[in-house]
Amino acid sequence: MSVTRVPEVSADVELLYRPFTFGRATLRNRIAMAPMTRNHSPGGVPGEDVVRYYARRARGGAGLVITEGTPIDHPGANGYRNVPAFYGKALAGWKRVVDAVHGEGALIVPQLWHVGSVRRAGMEPFPDVRGMGPDAIVEGGETVVSAMTQQDIHDVVASYARAARAAEETGFDGIEIHGAHGYLPDQFLWEHSNHRTDGYGGSLENRTRFSVEMVRAIRRQVSADFPVIFRFSQWKMSDYKAQIAADADELGRILRPLAAAGVDVFHASTRRFWEPAFEGSTESLAACARRLTGKPVIAVGSIGLAQQHETRKLRTRDNVGSEVADLGPMLAAMAREDFDLVAVGRGMLADAEWAHKVRGGDTASLNALTEDVMQALI
């Protein structure tokens, strides 16, 4: 393990640095590194630069590292260039990442990913395979995304389960299912991307069925004390106003069956963690999920950051920049038990020492995320 000076915990942030039981292990604090796609793994294999990237954030004090999205072994899972896979020879690369993160005292989970209808034919690593999702998609008179058959659903569920088993065998401390942002599980959940008339469409319960079956299959393949995190969101990559649930009642009808199927932790992905989840309520999405399920929840969305760009504008590399903001509101919400952990994304990109600096009360020296920092990230 590297020799790193760990500052004494400032009284103001003590709550953030309490240990947290995570399956068979214990997180040293309540801070997770949020999953962020990097496109730095040519051929789908994470190399030594990926090892260094994650190890730096673990050395900087993160308690839990959640990896970037990593496609499972289903041929239609990937939709982007140079993202790290989670099967075959890529697993040896991930093993090096796991060992490095553990060596720095943090725990780590992979984010298991299937992009569903985002995929188009020609994309790596299987260019002849087109996308598939709940619905078929036709563009210019050509079917570019196929509606999944029952056999397709069975095959994808089995692929998720194999990936979870591989994660435990590789030494990871749990897994996260990417069920947010318009990717495959979310495509089933959202009524605007799921017009099926079979048992996987229509009612909320039917639209949740795909994810429930997946979680059950995963639970059969991993140990009872191997944590399963489910990341969900209302918003999609191209629609910040989207909703999978119109109110707390509908959200409960989605999350409770997932909890019953075996989800241990929910990761409520929002753009701003403090905003009310539903009109007429003051409750955040994370707080609502915690109340509805009784499960631990990870909050994410501008933790410690002040947005500087137009709030309704879709985020691109040109408008990710944010200044450092007061942590008081986040700490107050945690004190109210609105959530149990926080995931830090852009803040930890800008400053790998984020967790240690906050621990010692040295927020004044935290780096802001600028375009120069983005270009230099490793």
N, C-alpha and C positions, 0 to 999 in steps of 0.2 A: 504494500500500500504506500502511496506517495506520502511524503511528509508535508502536510499543509497546515498552516496556522489557522486554527478555528477560533474565532473571537468568542468572548463570553456573550451570552444572550442578553440583549437589551430588554429591560423590563417591559417596554412598550410593545414588543413583538413576541413575548414569551409564549403566548398561545400558539403561535405559528410553529414553534419549535418543540412542541410536545410530541413524544413518540406516538405511533399509530400502528395497531396490529393489522397486518396485511397477510392473510392466510397463515402460512407456517412461519412467516418472518415478521420483522418489525421495521417500519419506516422510521428513520431517525428524526424526521420532521414531517410537516404537512404540505411540503412544497414538491410539486411534480413539474418536470419539464414537459410542456405540451407537445403533442405530435405535430411535426411540420415537414411537409414534403420538400426534398432538397434536389432531386434529380442528379445526384453525384455518384451513382453506382452503375457504370457502364456494364452491359451484359447482365444486369440484375444482381451482381455480386457486390456486397459491401466490402470495400477495401480498407487499407490502413488509415486513410483520411477519415473514413466514417468512424472507425474505432476512436481516433483522436477527438473527433467532434463530440461524440457522446461522453467520452471520458472526461473532457474538459468541464462539461456541465456537472457531472458527478463530483469531480474534484472541487468544483465551485460551491458545493453544498446541497445540491438537489437531493431530496430524499428518494424520489421515484423518477425514473426516466421512462417516458412513453415514446417509443420510436415513431418515426415517420410511417405513413401508411406503407404496408409491405404486402404485395399481392399473393394470395394463396395459389395452390397449384391448379386450379381450374383454368382451362385454356382462355377463357374470356375475362379473366379477372383484372388484367392490367389495361390501363388506358393512357399511359404516359411513358416518355423516354427516360431511361437511366434511373428508374426507381428500383430499390432493392427488393428482390423476390423473397419468398419464404418457403423455399423448397429446394431440393437438389443441392448443387454445390454452394448456393448462397448460404446454406445453414452453417457451413464452416466459417464463413465470414461473420455471421451473427454470433457464433460461439466466441470469437475473439472480442466482439463488442461486449458480450455478457461478462466475460472474464475481466475486461478492463473496467467496466462500470462497477462490478462487485469489488474489484481491487481498490476502488475509491470510496467504498462504503455505502453506495446507493443500491437500490433495487431497480429492476428493469422489466418492462413488459413490451412485447411487440404489438403494434396496431395491425390487426388482420384486415385485409382490404379486398373488396371486389367492387369494381367501378360500375358493373352492370351496363345500363344503356348509354353511359358516357363513351364507351368504347366504339371505335369504328374499324372496319377492315383495313389492314395495312399497318396497324399499330403492333409494336413488339410485345412479346417475343414470338407470337404466332400470327403473322400478317394475314393469313387466309381466314382467320376467325373474326367474324363480325360481333358486334355487341349483342347482348340479350338482356331483357328486363321483364317487368310485369306485362308491359304492352309492346306490341310491334311499333316501330317508327318508320315511316316512309318519307323519303326526301327525294324530290325530283322524280317521282314515279318509281323509285327503287327502294326496296326494303333494306334499311341499313341497320336496324336492330330487330331481332326476332323476339316474339313473345315466348317466354319460357314454358316448356311443357312440364308435366309432372316429373318426367325423367330428368329434365334439366334441373329442376328444383332439388330433386334427390341428389344429383351429382354435386351441386354446389354446396348443399348442406354437408355432404360427406367430405368435401374438400376443406371446409372450415374446421371440421372435427379433426381431420388429419393434421392440419396446421397447428391446432391447439395442442395435440399430442406431441408434435415435433417441438413446440415451444417448451413444454415441460422437459422433454428429453434433452434439449439443448441447454437447459439450465436457467431459463427465464423464470421469473417469480410470479407469473400470471400472464394473462393476455387481455388485450382490449379489442373489442369488435367495433369496427368503424361503421356505426349505424346512422351517421349524420350526413349533412351537407349535400344531399342528392345522390349518394351512392346506393348500391343495390338494396340493402335492408331498408333504407329511407325511401327508396322508390316504391317499395311495397307499402310502406306506411302512409305515404302521401296520396290523397285521393286524386290529385291532379296528374299523377304519373301512374296510377293504378286504376284501370277501368275493367278489371277482370270480373267475370260473372261466375267463377268457380269458387272453391273454398278459400282462395287467397285474395279475394277482392270483395268489394261491397262494404260490409260493416267494418267498424274499427277492429273487432275481434278477428275477422277474416284477414284484414290487412296486416295484422300483427302476427299471424300464424307462421309466416316464413321465418321471422326472427325467433319466435318461440321454438320452432322445430330445430333451428340451428343451435340455439343455446342448449337445448336438451341433448342434442347429438354431441356437442362439445363436452358437456358434463359427464357423458358416458365414457369419454376417452381420457379424461384427466382426473387427478386425485381430488378428493372432496375438499381438501384445503388449498387447492390451486385456484386463486382468485380469477373471476371473470368480470371484466369491466365492460359496460355497454355505453358507448358514446352516442348521444342523440342530439338533435337540434330541431328547431322550428325552421330556420332559414336554410336556403339552398345556395349553391355557388352563384347562381344567376338571379336569385330572388330573395332579397332580405326580408320581404314581408310574408313569406310563405308560412303556413302553419300545418303541422300534422294533427294538432289538437286545437279546438276553438276555445276551450276552457279547461279548468282543472279537472272536471269530471271526465272529460274525454282523455286527458293526459293520463289519468289514473287507469283508464281502461286499456291503455297501451302499456304502461310501465308495470302495473301489478302482475299481469301474466308473465312478463319477462322476469320479474323477481321470483315468481313461483317456479319458473323453469330453471333457475339457477344463476341468475345474475347476482353478483355480490356487491358491486359498486356501480353507480350510474355517474356518467360524465356529461354534465349538462352544458353543451356548447352554445354560447351566446357571444354576441359582439361586445356587449357591456354587461358584466355579471350582475350589476346592481339594478338593472331595469326591470320593471314589473313584467311578469310572464303574460298576464292577461289584463285586458281593460277592466277597470273597476277594482283592481287588486293592487296591493303594494308588495306582494310576494314575488321574489325572483324565481326564475325557472329552476335554479338549483334548490332553493328552499321548498318550492312546491314539490319537486321530485322526492326530496327527503321526507316531507310530511306524508306524501301519498304512499310511499313504499316502506318507510322505516329502514331503508338501506343507507349506507354511507354514500355521500355524493361529492364529486369533484366539481368545483366551480371554475369557469374559465371565461375570459373575455375582458381584455384591457386591464388585467391585474397590474396595478401600479403604473398605469399609463394614462396620459391625457391625449385624446384624439386631437389632431391638428388639421385634418382634412375634412371635407364635406361629409357629414354623417350618413347621407343617403347614397353616396358614391360607392360603387363596387370597388373592392380593394385590388390593386395591382402592384407591381414592383415600384411603380412611380408614386404611390400614395400610402405606403406602409408606415412612413415615419411618424413617430410619436415622442412626446416629451415625457419625462419621469413625473409621476403624480403622487399625491398623498396616499399612503397605505391605510389611513385611518378608517375609511368606509369599509374596506375589506375586512379589517380586524374586528370592527364592530359587528359585521354580519356573521363572522365566525364565532364571536362571543355569544351571539343570539342562537347559535347552533343552526344557522341557515344551511351550512354545508360543513364538510369535514376536512377537505383538502382543497388546495388551489393549484391550478395548472398555469404556469407562466410560459408564454411563447416568445413574443417579440422582445420582452424585457430580458429574457435569458439569451436570446440571440445577440442582443446588443452588448450584454455583459455576462460572460460565463460565470463570474463571481457573484451573481445576483443574490443567491441564497446566503452566502457568507457575509456580504456587505449589509444586507438587511438584518441579519442576525446580530451584528455588532452595532446597529444603529447608524451605519455609514451610508445612508441613502443619498446624501449630497454628492457622493462620488460615483453614483450609478451612471452608466453611459446611456445617453438617448439613442434611439435607433434612427440613423440617418442613411441616406443613399450610399455614402462612402462606406459606412459600416456594413451595409447589405452586400456591397460588392466584394468586401474583404473577408466575408464569413468563411470559416473552415470548420 
